[in-house]
Amino acid sequence: MQETKLTVRVSRARLENAKRYAKEHDTTVTNLIDAYLARISAQEPLDEAPIVARISGSLSLGVSRDDYHKHLDEKYGSAKNSD
């Protein structure tokens, strides 16, 4: 696998926390980032993504996409009518 260099800007507090975590787990910040990026590969099904896991169950199973669009139209007005 060919590697490349990456510059990432994060707060100093986050970086220090990541360094501490890496040291406690006998790894490096680079390895932590690489492992995280590997978990979010494009081939991963969306229903296994961390954000989906956090919001799962927010809506009842009977809610459809049309129900959602109807709700948005009622709350904010139809985009078609905003001309």
MDAnalysis code that builds the backbone (N, CA, C; Angstrom):
import MDAnalysis as mda
import numpy as np

u = mda.Universe.empty(249, n_residues=83, atom_resindex=np.repeat(np.arange(83), 3), trajectory=True)
u.add_TopologyAttr("name", ["N", "CA", "C"] * 83)
u.add_TopologyAttr("resid", np.arange(1, 84))
u.add_TopologyAttr("resname", ["MET", "GLN", "GLU", "THR", "LYS", "LEU", "THR", "VAL", "ARG", "VAL", "SER", "ARG", "ALA", "ARG", "LEU", "GLU", "ASN", "ALA", "LYS", "ARG", "TYR", "ALA", "LYS", "GLU", "HIS", "ASP", "THR", "THR", "VAL", "THR", "ASN", "LEU", "ILE", "ASP", "ALA", "TYR", "LEU", "ALA", "ARG", "ILE", "SER", "ALA", "GLN", "GLU", "PRO", "LEU", "ASP", "GLU", "ALA", "PRO", "ILE", "VAL", "ALA", "ARG", "ILE", "SER", "GLY", "SER", "LEU", "SER", "LEU", "GLY", "VAL", "SER", "ARG", "ASP", "ASP", "TYR", "HIS", "LYS", "HIS", "LEU", "ASP", "GLU", "LYS", "TYR", "GLY", "SER", "ALA", "LYS", "ASN", "SER", "ASP"])
u.atoms.positions = np.array([
    [0.849, -1.180, 0.000],
    [0.000, 0.000, 0.000],
    [0.893, 1.241, 0.000],
    [0.639, 2.128, -0.925],
    [1.385, 3.375, -0.996],
    [0.788, 4.361, 0.005],
    [1.647, 5.002, 0.772],
    [1.183, 5.966, 1.761],
    [1.455, 7.378, 1.283],
    [0.691, 8.316, 1.801],
    [0.871, 9.721, 1.480],
    [0.733, 10.533, 2.754],
    [1.271, 11.725, 2.732],
    [1.228, 12.605, 3.882],
    [-0.059, 13.420, 3.855],
    [-0.612, 13.697, 5.026],
    [-1.863, 14.431, 5.145],
    [-1.715, 15.476, 6.241],
    [-2.147, 16.683, 5.959],
    [-2.169, 17.730, 6.978],
    [-3.607, 17.913, 7.427],
    [-3.816, 17.840, 8.729],
    [-5.154, 17.971, 9.305],
    [-5.090, 19.030, 10.395],
    [-6.067, 19.905, 10.421],
    [-6.121, 20.922, 11.463],
    [-7.176, 20.523, 12.491],
    [-6.751, 20.431, 13.736],
    [-7.646, 20.128, 14.856],
    [-7.263, 21.028, 16.024],
    [-8.142, 21.135, 16.979],
    [-7.817, 21.947, 18.148],
    [-6.673, 21.288, 18.924],
    [-5.910, 22.100, 19.627],
    [-4.804, 21.579, 20.423],
    [-5.312, 20.570, 21.460],
    [-6.458, 20.870, 22.052],
    [-7.019, 19.968, 23.069],
    [-7.342, 18.599, 22.465],
    [-7.919, 18.582, 21.265],
    [-8.234, 17.299, 20.613],
    [-6.965, 16.530, 20.288],
    [-5.961, 17.248, 19.811],
    [-4.702, 16.585, 19.477],
    [-4.061, 15.989, 20.727],
    [-4.033, 16.739, 21.801],
    [-3.449, 16.232, 23.044],
    [-4.235, 15.026, 23.553],
    [-5.547, 15.078, 23.434],
    [-6.377, 13.942, 23.842],
    [-6.086, 12.723, 22.981],
    [-5.935, 12.940, 21.669],
    [-5.632, 11.826, 20.762],
    [-4.264, 11.234, 21.069],
    [-3.284, 12.079, 21.355],
    [-1.948, 11.588, 21.707],
    [-1.989, 10.765, 23.001],
    [-2.731, 11.266, 23.985],
    [-2.862, 10.532, 25.248],
    [-3.518, 9.175, 25.020],
    [-4.601, 9.175, 24.262],
    [-5.323, 7.937, 23.968],
    [-4.410, 6.953, 23.233],
    [-3.679, 7.451, 22.236],
    [-2.778, 6.590, 21.470],
    [-1.716, 5.981, 22.375],
    [-1.145, 6.787, 23.248],
    [-0.110, 6.285, 24.160],
    [-0.673, 5.216, 25.089],
    [-1.871, 5.464, 25.620],
    [-2.513, 4.497, 26.519],
    [-2.829, 3.185, 25.816],
    [-3.019, 3.239, 24.506],
    [-3.378, 2.043, 23.738],
    [-2.226, 1.545, 22.869],
    [-1.025, 2.003, 23.190],
    [0.206, 1.543, 22.538],
    [0.109, 1.620, 21.009],
    [-0.287, 2.800, 20.533],
    [-0.378, 3.031, 19.096],
    [0.035, 4.468, 18.808],
    [-0.233, 4.940, 17.609],
    [0.090, 6.316, 17.237],
    [-1.164, 7.019, 16.755],
    [-1.114, 8.346, 16.716],
    [-2.237, 9.115, 16.185],
    [-2.448, 8.751, 14.714],
    [-1.376, 8.564, 13.986],
    [-1.480, 8.160, 12.579],
    [-2.254, 6.851, 12.457],
    [-1.933, 5.886, 13.300],
    [-2.644, 4.600, 13.251],
    [-4.109, 4.751, 13.636],
    [-4.404, 5.638, 14.595],
    [-5.798, 5.876, 14.977],
    [-6.588, 6.445, 13.798],
    [-6.004, 7.437, 13.137],
    [-6.676, 8.055, 11.993],
    [-6.849, 7.052, 10.861],
    [-5.810, 6.286, 10.584],
    [-5.877, 5.290, 9.519],
    [-6.966, 4.249, 9.809],
    [-7.044, 3.800, 11.058],
    [-8.067, 2.814, 11.427],
    [-9.467, 3.398, 11.278],
    [-9.628, 4.663, 11.672],
    [-10.936, 5.297, 11.531],
    [-11.320, 5.430, 10.057],
    [-10.395, 5.902, 9.244],
    [-10.694, 6.069, 7.817],
    [-11.004, 4.735, 7.156],
    [-10.353, 3.676, 7.591],
    [-10.633, 2.347, 7.038],
    [-12.064, 1.914, 7.355],
    [-12.571, 2.339, 8.502],
    [-13.928, 1.952, 8.905],
    [-15.002, 2.674, 8.111],
    [-14.677, 3.800, 7.513],
    [-15.699, 4.554, 6.785],
    [-15.493, 4.481, 5.277],
    [-14.989, 3.364, 4.815],
    [-14.734, 3.207, 3.385],
    [-16.026, 3.354, 2.592],
    [-15.896, 3.707, 1.345],
    [-17.056, 3.923, 0.483],
    [-17.871, 2.654, 0.281],
    [-17.258, 1.491, 0.462],
    [-17.974, 0.244, 0.260],
    [-18.826, -0.137, 1.471],
    [-18.644, 0.538, 2.590],
    [-19.400, 0.211, 3.795],
    [-20.865, 0.581, 3.601],
    [-21.781, -0.331, 3.905],
    [-23.200, 0.005, 3.794],
    [-23.540, 1.177, 4.711],
    [-24.364, 2.099, 4.228],
    [-24.706, 3.285, 4.991],
    [-25.355, 2.934, 6.326],
    [-26.119, 1.838, 6.381],
    [-26.800, 1.508, 7.631],
    [-25.840, 1.066, 8.734],
    [-24.556, 0.883, 8.415],
    [-23.568, 0.546, 9.434],
    [-22.698, 1.749, 9.813],
    [-22.928, 2.900, 9.198],
    [-22.143, 4.096, 9.493],
    [-22.466, 4.589, 10.901],
    [-21.481, 5.133, 11.617],
    [-21.706, 5.585, 12.995],
    [-22.840, 6.593, 13.149],
    [-22.980, 7.532, 12.224],
    [-24.043, 8.525, 12.344],
    [-25.408, 7.870, 12.230],
    [-25.529, 6.871, 11.376],
    [-26.806, 6.174, 11.218],
    [-27.141, 5.415, 12.502],
    [-26.133, 4.809, 13.117],
    [-26.361, 4.085, 14.371],
    [-26.854, 5.030, 15.460],
    [-26.315, 6.268, 15.493],
    [-26.713, 7.224, 16.530],
    [-28.146, 7.700, 16.354],
    [-28.599, 7.838, 15.117],
    [-29.945, 8.373, 14.912],
    [-30.984, 7.283, 14.672],
    [-30.561, 6.035, 14.585],
    [-31.510, 4.948, 14.372],
    [-32.540, 4.930, 15.494],
    [-33.773, 4.731, 15.117],
    [-34.846, 4.698, 16.092],
    [-35.466, 6.059, 16.340],
    [-34.951, 7.105, 15.691],
    [-35.497, 8.449, 15.873],
    [-36.906, 8.559, 15.300],
    [-37.169, 7.822, 14.244],
    [-38.478, 7.823, 13.621],
    [-39.099, 6.437, 13.741],
    [-40.422, 6.415, 13.791],
    [-41.080, 5.116, 13.837],
    [-40.902, 4.414, 12.497],
    [-41.015, 3.102, 12.501],
    [-40.780, 2.325, 11.282],
    [-41.798, 2.621, 10.185],
    [-42.973, 3.138, 10.549],
    [-44.020, 3.395, 9.571],
    [-43.861, 4.699, 8.811],
    [-42.843, 5.488, 9.114],
    [-42.661, 6.785, 8.462],
    [-41.955, 6.593, 7.125],
    [-42.562, 7.151, 6.077],
    [-41.983, 7.024, 4.742],
    [-41.294, 8.326, 4.338],
    [-40.596, 8.285, 3.232],
    [-39.954, 9.481, 2.687],
    [-41.027, 10.516, 2.344],
    [-42.156, 10.057, 1.804],
    [-43.248, 10.979, 1.477],
    [-43.790, 11.656, 2.734],
    [-43.902, 10.890, 3.840],
    [-44.340, 11.475, 5.109],
    [-43.382, 12.577, 5.549],
    [-42.099, 12.330, 5.397],
    [-41.084, 13.307, 5.776],
    [-41.208, 14.576, 4.928],
    [-41.364, 14.396, 3.612],
    [-41.504, 15.553, 2.730],
    [-42.782, 16.328, 3.039],
    [-43.849, 15.625, 3.361],
    [-45.108, 16.288, 3.725],
    [-44.893, 17.115, 4.995],
    [-44.190, 16.549, 5.961],
    [-43.892, 17.268, 7.199],
    [-43.101, 18.539, 6.910],
    [-42.086, 18.428, 6.055],
    [-41.280, 19.607, 5.717],
    [-42.115, 20.668, 5.014],
    [-42.996, 20.226, 4.109],
    [-43.875, 21.172, 3.416],
    [-44.785, 21.893, 4.404],
    [-45.335, 21.146, 5.382],
    [-46.222, 21.754, 6.366],
    [-45.445, 22.695, 7.290],
    [-44.233, 22.329, 7.630],
    [-43.449, 23.143, 8.574],
    [-42.861, 24.377, 7.918],
    [-42.303, 24.228, 6.712],
    [-41.580, 25.322, 6.082],
    [-42.252, 25.863, 4.828],
    [-43.303, 25.216, 4.374],
    [-43.950, 25.621, 3.125],
    [-43.309, 24.882, 1.968],
    [-44.052, 24.665, 0.978],
    [-43.571, 23.939, -0.198],
    [-42.535, 24.754, -0.950],
    [-41.470, 24.108, -1.352],
    [-40.416, 24.774, -2.146],
    [-40.980, 25.229, -3.479],
    [-41.997, 24.536, -3.984],
    [-42.618, 24.900, -5.254],
    [-43.361, 26.235, -5.142],
    [-43.861, 26.523, -3.951],
    [-44.651, 27.749, -3.739],
    [-43.785, 28.948, -3.358],
    [-42.490, 28.796, -3.283],
    [-41.637, 29.881, -2.822],
    [-41.084, 30.739, -3.943],
    [-41.626, 30.602, -5.163],
    [-41.148, 31.388, -6.315],
    [-41.481, 32.836, -6.175],
])
